[in-house]
Amino acid sequence: MKILVTGGTGRIGANLVTRLLDAGHAVRSFVYPADASRARKLDAFDGVETVFGDLRNSADVNRAVAGVDAIYHLAAAFQGPFDNRQYLDINAMGTLNLLESVRELCPNLQRFVYASTEGVYWDARYNGRYFDEPIYEDMVSEYPNMPYLMTKRLGEELAMVYHHQYGVPTCAMRFSTVIEPSEFLNEAGLPKLFLYSATYKTYSDHKSYQMDNMPGDDRVNKDVQAMIADLVGGWDGEEKLLLSLNPNGVPYHQHFGDVRDIADGLALALEQDAAVGEAFNLAGAALFDWGEIVPLLAERYNLPYAEARVPFMNYFALDLTKIKTMLGFQPRHDFNSILATAEALRRGEETDVIPTGVMFGEA
């Protein structure tokens, strides 16, 4: 097949492209010109055509879509040089542009795979996410908790509407937070996700944090301020690990997906016809529990660690029963695999991961 991958040079896209090439497909990578530092990432691979363009430009999109047999729509505005209006223009209207191009130019398209997000389950009325039970695909929130997530949800809904109304063979994959191992360690070789300094940086300007993120209840705000004061007061300028606790004292517990597992799941969306018309949770074997991991890391890196409650709630796991049962997905990469690959990359060793690279840097 000839397969279009929007965002083909991104964190997930490049690792998906190598799988598609290994399966014998030809790939057209659609690249945002402003992401110049990663624009030529796939040049060394035979079978990849790079097309530059903007999802907001219909002519660019038509040029990318013409003549392809399947589409992976991974590209999206997130962080970087974008604001909320651009999120809507790129993530929602850009998806609409792609779908309209499919209607006009690809009546026999075999698959349109939309990259969605675990964020469709988060609720804007709560500061964080806390789920005692695994999250199933029917638990979508009525109010996604930031404009970016709303635009991703709109894109998913558009893709499904075009499936039901126009017959576009759509599948939506709701990614967990994706880890690309080259980004897992900081410059000192320490796991960024578990460092006290990172959380301290987030909460040290606690007044602005309260204004932007807290509900209006005075009692809640007092509890939050007490947590923030403890967090900030516990930082002495010397790096250490943080065993992050939810406001109720339960350790953080979060489902992640190694980029290799995410790419594997995306490949199955094309290979299995059962994917059409469905939305799937897609995560890896990386279920991180701070209460278990932080003490092990403290011993591994010879660092002290502290415990502290954090105002942002974080306790959840995605249920993967549907994708395992319908598509045969089997995640391979847990915490130990991610850490081992991250350390191998830091040593300059060759691995099966294409590193993300510098986003939005100069060519």
C-alpha positions in Angstrom: 0.0 0.0 0.0 0.9 3.7 -0.3 0.3 5.1 3.2 0.1 8.7 4.3 1.4 9.4 7.8 0.7 13.0 8.9 3.3 13.9 11.5 5.6 11.2 10.0 8.7 12.7 11.6 7.3 13.1 15.1 7.8 11.0 18.2 5.3 8.4 17.2 5.2 8.9 13.4 8.9 8.0 12.7 8.6 4.8 14.8 5.4 3.9 13.0 7.0 4.5 9.6 9.7 2.0 10.2 7.1 -0.7 11.0 5.2 0.2 7.8 8.3 -0.1 5.7 9.2 -3.4 7.3 5.8 -4.7 6.3 6.4 -3.7 2.7 4.4 -0.5 2.4 5.5 2.7 0.8 5.1 5.8 3.0 4.3 9.4 2.3 5.3 11.6 5.3 3.4 14.9 5.7 5.6 17.3 7.6 4.8 20.8 9.0 7.5 23.1 7.5 8.0 25.0 10.8 9.3 21.8 12.4 12.5 22.2 10.5 14.8 20.4 12.8 13.0 17.1 12.3 11.9 17.6 8.7 14.6 15.4 7.1 14.5 12.6 9.8 13.3 10.0 7.3 15.5 10.8 4.4 17.8 7.8 5.0 14.9 5.3 4.6 14.1 3.9 1.2 10.4 4.0 0.4 9.6 7.3 2.1 8.4 10.3 0.3 8.4 13.6 2.3 5.7 16.2 1.5 5.7 19.5 3.3 2.5 21.3 4.1 0.0 22.7 6.6 -3.2 20.9 7.6 -5.0 24.3 7.5 -4.2 24.6 3.7 -6.6 22.5 1.6 -4.2 22.5 -1.4 -1.4 21.1 0.8 -3.7 18.4 2.2 -5.0 17.5 -1.3 -1.4 17.0 -2.5 -0.7 14.8 0.5 -3.8 12.6 0.2 -3.9 12.1 -3.6 -3.2 8.5 -4.6 -2.8 6.9 -1.1 -4.5 3.7 0.1 -4.5 4.4 3.8 -3.9 7.3 6.2 -2.5 7.6 9.7 -3.5 11.0 11.0 -1.0 11.6 13.8 -0.2 15.3 13.3 -1.6 17.7 15.8 -0.7 21.1 17.4 0.3 20.6 21.0 2.5 22.9 23.1 5.1 24.4 20.8 4.3 27.7 19.1 0.5 27.2 19.3 -2.4 28.8 21.1 -6.0 27.7 21.7 -7.3 29.1 18.4 -4.5 27.3 16.5 -5.3 24.1 18.3 -8.9 24.3 16.9 -7.7 25.3 13.4 -5.1 22.6 13.1 -6.5 19.7 15.1 -10.2 20.0 14.3 -10.4 21.9 11.0 -7.2 20.2 9.8 -8.8 16.8 10.3 -11.9 18.1 8.5 -9.7 19.1 5.6 -8.2 15.6 5.5 -11.6 13.9 5.5 -12.9 16.1 2.7 -9.8 15.4 0.6 -10.5 11.7 1.2 -14.0 12.1 -0.1 -12.9 13.8 -3.2 -9.7 12.0 -4.0 -9.7 8.6 -2.3 -13.1 6.9 -2.6 -11.4 3.5 -2.1 -9.4 4.3 0.9 -8.8 1.2 3.0 -8.2 2.8 6.4 -8.3 6.2 8.2 -6.6 5.8 11.6 -7.1 8.8 13.8 -4.7 9.5 16.7 -6.8 10.4 19.7 -5.9 10.6 23.4 -6.5 9.4 26.9 -7.5 13.0 27.5 -11.0 12.4 26.2 -11.6 10.8 29.7 -10.4 13.7 31.8 -13.0 16.1 33.2 -12.6 19.9 33.3 -14.4 20.0 36.6 -11.6 18.2 38.5 -8.0 19.1 39.0 -6.4 15.9 37.6 -7.7 12.4 37.0 -8.5 9.7 39.7 -10.1 6.5 38.7 -10.4 3.6 41.1 -11.3 1.2 38.3 -9.7 0.8 34.8 -11.0 3.2 32.2 -13.1 1.7 29.4 -13.8 3.2 26.0 -17.4 4.2 26.9 -16.2 6.5 29.8 -15.6 9.7 27.6 -16.0 12.9 29.6 -18.6 15.5 28.7 -16.1 18.3 29.4 -12.5 17.6 28.4 -10.3 19.5 30.7 -8.3 21.7 28.4 -9.0 23.3 24.9 -6.3 21.1 23.3 -8.1 17.9 24.5 -11.4 19.3 23.3 -10.0 19.8 19.8 -8.6 16.3 19.7 -12.0 15.0 20.8 -13.7 17.0 18.0 -11.2 15.5 15.5 -12.2 12.0 16.6 -15.9 12.8 16.4 -15.4 14.2 12.9 -13.6 11.1 11.8 -16.4 8.8 13.1 -19.1 11.0 11.5 -17.4 10.6 8.1 -17.3 6.9 8.7 -21.0 6.6 9.4 -22.2 9.2 6.9 -19.7 8.8 4.0 -18.2 5.3 4.6 -14.7 6.4 5.4 -13.2 3.3 7.1 -12.2 5.0 10.3 -10.5 3.8 13.5 -9.6 5.9 16.5 -6.7 5.1 18.8 -6.8 6.8 22.2 -3.1 6.9 23.3 -2.0 6.9 26.8 0.8 9.4 27.6 3.6 8.3 25.3 7.2 7.8 26.4 10.0 7.8 23.9 13.0 6.4 25.8 15.5 9.0 24.6 13.5 11.6 26.4 13.1 9.7 29.7 16.4 10.8 31.3 17.7 14.3 31.8 21.2 15.6 31.0 22.5 14.1 34.2 21.1 10.7 33.3 18.2 10.8 35.9 14.6 9.9 35.2 12.8 13.3 34.8 9.4 12.0 35.7 10.4 11.2 39.2 12.6 14.2 40.2 11.6 16.5 43.0 13.1 19.5 41.0 10.5 19.1 38.2 7.5 19.2 40.6 9.1 22.0 42.6 9.4 24.1 39.4 5.7 23.5 38.7 4.5 24.6 42.1 7.0 27.2 43.3 4.9 30.0 41.9 1.9 28.7 43.7 -0.2 31.9 43.6 -0.4 31.9 39.8 -0.9 28.1 39.8 -3.9 28.6 42.2 -5.4 31.3 40.0 -5.2 29.2 36.8 -6.1 25.8 38.1 -8.1 25.7 41.3 -11.9 25.6 41.9 -13.4 28.4 43.9 -14.2 26.6 47.1 -12.3 28.2 49.9 -11.7 25.0 51.9 -10.3 23.3 48.8 -8.0 26.2 48.2 -6.7 26.1 51.7 -5.9 22.4 51.4 -4.2 23.0 48.1 -2.2 25.9 49.5 -1.0 23.7 52.4 0.1 20.9 49.9 1.9 23.5 47.8 3.6 25.0 50.8 4.8 21.5 51.9 6.1 20.8 48.4 8.0 24.0 48.0 9.3 23.9 51.6 10.7 20.4 51.0 13.1 21.6 48.3 16.6 22.3 49.5 18.3 22.8 46.2 19.8 19.3 46.1 18.4 16.9 43.6 16.3 14.0 45.0 13.4 11.9 43.9 9.8 12.5 44.8 7.3 9.9 45.7 4.3 11.8 44.6 1.1 11.2 46.6 -2.4 12.1 45.6 -4.3 14.5 48.0 -5.7 11.4 49.7 -2.2 10.0 50.3 -2.3 7.3 47.7 0.8 7.2 45.5 0.6 8.3 42.0 -0.3 5.5 39.6 -0.3 6.2 35.8 -0.5 4.2 32.6 2.1 5.1 29.9 2.9 3.7 26.5 6.3 3.2 25.1 6.4 4.6 21.6 7.2 1.1 20.3 4.0 -0.3 21.8 2.0 2.6 20.4 3.4 2.0 16.9 2.6 -1.7 17.2 -1.0 -1.0 18.1 -1.3 1.5 15.2 0.0 -1.1 12.8 -2.7 -3.5 13.9 -5.4 -0.9 13.1 -4.4 -1.3 9.4 -4.0 -5.0 9.5 -7.2 -6.0 11.3 -10.5 -5.2 9.6 -12.3 -5.4 13.0 -10.7 -2.0 13.7 -13.1 -0.2 11.4 -15.7 2.0 13.1 -14.2 1.4 16.5 -12.3 3.4 19.1 -9.6 1.7 21.2 -7.5 2.5 24.3 -3.9 2.1 23.3 -1.3 1.9 26.0 1.8 -0.1 26.8 2.9 -2.5 29.5 4.2 0.6 31.4 2.0 0.9 34.5 3.9 3.1 36.8 3.3 3.1 40.6 5.4 5.8 42.3 5.2 3.8 45.6 7.0 0.9 44.0 9.3 2.7 41.5 10.7 5.6 43.5 12.4 3.4 46.2 13.9 1.2 43.5 15.2 4.3 41.6 16.6 5.8 44.8 18.7 2.6 45.3 19.7 2.4 41.6 20.9 6.0 41.4 22.0 6.4 45.0 19.6 9.4 45.6 17.5 10.2 48.6 13.7 10.6 48.1 10.9 12.4 49.8 7.2 11.9 49.9 4.7 14.7 49.4 1.1 15.2 48.5 0.5 16.9 45.1 -2.6 18.9 44.4 -3.0 17.4 40.9 -4.7 14.0 41.1 -3.1 11.2 39.2 -4.3 7.6 39.5 -5.6 5.6 36.5 -5.1 2.7 34.1 -6.6 2.2 30.7 -8.4 -1.0 30.2 -6.9 -2.8 27.1 -9.3 -5.7 26.9 -10.9 -4.4 23.7 -7.7 -3.8 21.7 -6.3 -7.1 22.9 -9.4 -9.1 22.1 -10.4 -7.5 18.8 -7.0 -6.7 17.3 -4.6 -9.1 19.1 -2.5 -6.4 20.7 0.2 -7.4 23.1 2.2 -4.6 24.7 5.9 -5.5 25.3 7.6 -2.6 27.1 7.3 -2.1 30.8 9.2 0.3 33.1 12.4 -1.8 33.1 12.4 -2.0 29.3 11.9 1.7 28.9 14.7 2.5 31.4 17.1 0.0 29.8 16.5 1.5 26.4 16.9 5.0 27.7 20.2 4.2 29.3 21.4 2.4 26.1 20.6 5.4 24.0 22.4 7.6 26.5 25.5 5.4 26.1 25.3 5.9 22.3 24.2 2.4 21.6 21.9 1.4 18.7 18.4 0.5 19.6 15.1 -0.2 17.9 13.9 3.4 18.7 14.1 6.4 16.4 14.7 9.4 18.9 12.3 12.3 18.8 14.9 14.9 18.2 14.5 18.7 18.8 11.0 19.9 18.1 10.5 23.2 16.3 14.3 23.9 16.1 16.1 25.2 13.1 17.1 23.0 10.2 
